[in-house]
Amino acid sequence: MTTVTDENFAQEVLDSSAPVIVHFQAPWCGVCRLITPVLHTFQSDWLGAIRVLEVNADENFKLANHYQLRTLPTLLYIHQGQVLHRIEGFSSREGLRSRLDDIANRYRLEKTYSQSA
């Protein structure tokens, strides 16, 4: 997963032609580390249709403040510079994956291959 910062956020996220899931995290955040494999799998399954990028909230205060982070991890679905969906709080990996797939389906993204059950 690519890491973005205050310096390249506009180029990598806001100006991206593809929709982006931004994972705001911190190295000390255990839940952040737990959901990272889910995000990697999601990105692989939706390759080309969506990008998943990571922001270290501790090192990028301007972004954390701009997006009014209240908790970590926080996921933002951003397309054409607009936040269209926000996910805070996670009950399970499966629940997160379901929410991510719902977002992708809601915005009619094309999957690269069918998931096996």
Backbone torsions as a table, in degrees:
resi	resn	phi	psi	omega
1	MET	NA	131.7	-178.4
2	THR	-78.1	138.4	176.7
3	THR	-97.9	134.6	176.1
4	VAL	-117.3	159.5	-176.5
5	THR	-130.1	178.0	174.9
6	ASP	-52.1	-39.1	-174.1
7	GLU	-69.2	-37.0	-175.8
8	ASN	-114.1	8.6	-177.7
9	PHE	-59.9	-47.4	-178.2
10	ALA	-59.0	-45.9	-178.7
11	GLN	-67.0	-46.6	-173.9
12	GLU	-78.9	-29.6	-173.9
13	VAL	-112.4	-61.0	-172.9
14	LEU	-67.0	-34.6	-179.4
15	ASP	-95.2	4.0	-177.8
16	SER	-66.9	137.2	176.8
17	SER	-75.2	-25.0	177.7
18	ALA	-96.8	150.8	173.5
19	PRO	-62.3	154.2	-176.1
20	VAL	-131.9	135.5	166.1
21	ILE	-97.9	121.2	177.8
22	VAL	-103.5	122.0	180.0
23	HIS	-100.0	101.8	174.2
24	PHE	-82.2	122.5	-174.6
25	GLN	-144.6	177.5	174.2
26	ALA	-146.7	151.0	-177.8
27	PRO	-60.0	-29.2	-178.0
28	TRP	-83.0	-7.0	-173.3
29	CYS	-86.2	108.8	-179.4
30	GLY	-64.2	-42.0	-180.0
31	VAL	-64.5	-35.6	177.6
32	CYS	-58.4	-44.4	179.6
33	ARG	-67.5	-34.5	-179.1
34	LEU	-68.1	-33.2	-177.6
35	ILE	-88.7	-11.1	-178.8
36	THR	-56.2	-44.2	177.7
37	PRO	-61.5	-34.7	177.8
38	VAL	-63.6	-42.3	179.9
39	LEU	-66.4	-38.6	177.3
40	HIS	-61.9	-46.0	179.9
41	THR	-64.2	-44.0	178.4
42	PHE	-58.5	-46.1	-179.9
43	GLN	-61.7	-41.8	178.6
44	SER	-64.0	-41.9	-178.5
45	ASP	-67.6	-32.4	-177.3
46	TRP	-109.4	27.9	-176.5
47	LEU	-50.8	129.3	179.3
48	GLY	88.8	-27.8	-178.9
49	ALA	-88.3	-26.4	-176.2
50	ILE	-152.4	148.1	175.9
51	ARG	-109.3	145.4	174.2
52	VAL	-118.5	119.8	-177.9
53	LEU	-124.4	157.9	-174.1
54	GLU	-120.7	141.5	175.5
55	VAL	-128.6	126.0	173.4
56	ASN	-79.0	107.0	-175.1
57	ALA	-64.1	-31.2	179.5
58	ASP	-66.6	-32.3	-176.2
59	GLU	-97.1	-5.8	-176.4
60	ASN	-131.4	68.7	-174.9
61	PHE	-60.6	-37.5	-178.9
62	LYS	-60.6	-43.7	179.0
63	LEU	-67.9	-42.8	179.2
64	ALA	-59.9	-42.2	178.8
65	ASN	-70.9	-43.3	-179.0
66	HIS	-58.2	-42.0	-178.5
67	TYR	-93.4	10.6	173.6
68	GLN	47.7	55.6	179.3
69	LEU	-66.5	132.2	177.5
70	ARG	-110.4	-21.4	-177.8
71	THR	-154.1	158.7	173.6
72	LEU	-120.8	143.0	-5.1
73	PRO	-76.2	154.5	171.1
74	THR	-128.4	133.5	177.6
75	LEU	-113.9	133.2	176.5
76	LEU	-119.4	132.3	172.5
77	TYR	-97.0	113.9	-176.2
78	ILE	-120.2	130.1	176.3
79	HIS	-138.7	132.0	-179.0
80	GLN	52.9	40.4	175.3
81	GLY	80.6	-0.3	-177.1
82	GLN	-111.9	136.9	173.3
83	VAL	-78.3	115.4	-178.3
84	LEU	-101.8	-20.4	-178.8
85	HIS	-154.7	145.6	-179.8
86	ARG	-132.9	132.7	176.9
87	ILE	-121.3	121.9	174.7
88	GLU	-131.1	139.3	179.0
89	GLY	82.0	131.3	-175.8
90	PHE	-135.8	132.8	179.3
91	SER	-98.5	-29.4	179.5
92	SER	-163.3	162.9	176.0
93	ARG	-63.9	-41.2	-179.7
94	GLU	-64.8	-40.3	178.0
95	GLY	-63.6	-40.8	177.9
96	LEU	-63.8	-46.6	-179.2
97	ARG	-59.7	-41.5	178.6
98	SER	-62.4	-42.2	178.8
99	ARG	-65.0	-40.1	178.3
100	LEU	-64.8	-44.5	178.3
101	ASP	-64.0	-38.0	177.1
102	ASP	-60.2	-42.2	178.3
103	ILE	-62.9	-47.5	-179.1
104	ALA	-61.3	-42.3	179.2
105	ASN	-69.8	-37.7	180.0
106	ARG	-60.6	-38.7	-179.1
107	TYR	-95.9	13.6	172.2
108	ARG	57.4	43.7	175.7
109	LEU	-78.0	150.3	179.8
110	GLU	-95.2	129.3	179.7
111	LYS	-82.1	145.9	-178.2
112	THR	-77.9	-24.8	176.9
113	TYR	-160.2	163.7	-179.8
114	SER	-79.5	138.4	176.4
115	GLN	-78.6	142.7	172.6
116	SER	-90.8	145.0	-175.8
117	ALA	-71.7	NA	NA
